[in-house]
Amino acid sequence: MKKFNITVNGKSYEVEVDEVVENSAPVYQASAPAPKAAPAPKKAAPVKKQAPVITGGETVTSPMPGTVMDVKIKQGDVVKKNDVLFILEAMKMQNEIRASKGGTVAQIVATKGTSVNTGDTLAVLK
């Protein structure tokens, strides 16, 4: 017995067909309509290429996976130790990401809405 999917007037049917042997009548069985094929996946949004991270400065990294909800700094800002740099949402909690030391913001890598993993660079201070 072989299985086929047949579409009639836009409706799909799964059909099993037996091969006809001499002196026997063909047997046709139709089962319930076959499930509709899943729609084609949507094209993924283009991935923004990040600029290379500046080396030689103090990197501010994400302590956990989450989403950057707010960026409290701009490039060139002077920050002091413990200043809030980012608000990171993880497990429906908003966490303040603070500067571990003072310096000038040399580069901001993560922007608002960016998903980050543990250890991803958020910013570089010099």
Rosetta blueprint (number, residue, H / E / L):
1 M L
2 K E
3 K E
4 F E
5 N E
6 I E
7 T E
8 V E
9 N L
10 G L
11 K E
12 S E
13 Y E
14 E E
15 V E
16 E E
17 V E
18 D L
19 E L
20 V L
21 V L
22 E L
23 N L
24 S L
25 A L
26 P L
27 V L
28 Y E
29 Q E
30 A E
31 S E
32 A E
33 P E
34 A L
35 P L
36 K L
37 A L
38 A L
39 P L
40 A L
41 P L
42 K L
43 K L
44 A L
45 A L
46 P L
47 V L
48 K L
49 K L
50 Q L
51 A L
52 P L
53 V L
54 I L
55 T L
56 G L
57 G L
58 E E
59 T E
60 V E
61 T E
62 S L
63 P L
64 M L
65 P L
66 G E
67 T E
68 V E
69 M E
70 D E
71 V E
72 K L
73 I L
74 K L
75 Q L
76 G L
77 D L
78 V E
79 V E
80 K L
81 K L
82 N L
83 D L
84 V E
85 L E
86 F E
87 I E
88 L E
89 E E
90 A E
91 M L
92 K L
93 M E
94 Q E
95 N E
96 E E
97 I E
98 R E
99 A L
100 S L
101 K L
102 G L
103 G E
104 T E
105 V E
106 A E
107 Q E
108 I E
109 V L
110 A L
111 T L
112 K L
113 G L
114 T L
115 S E
116 V E
117 N L
118 T L
119 G L
120 D L
121 T E
122 L E
123 A E
124 V E
125 L E
126 K L
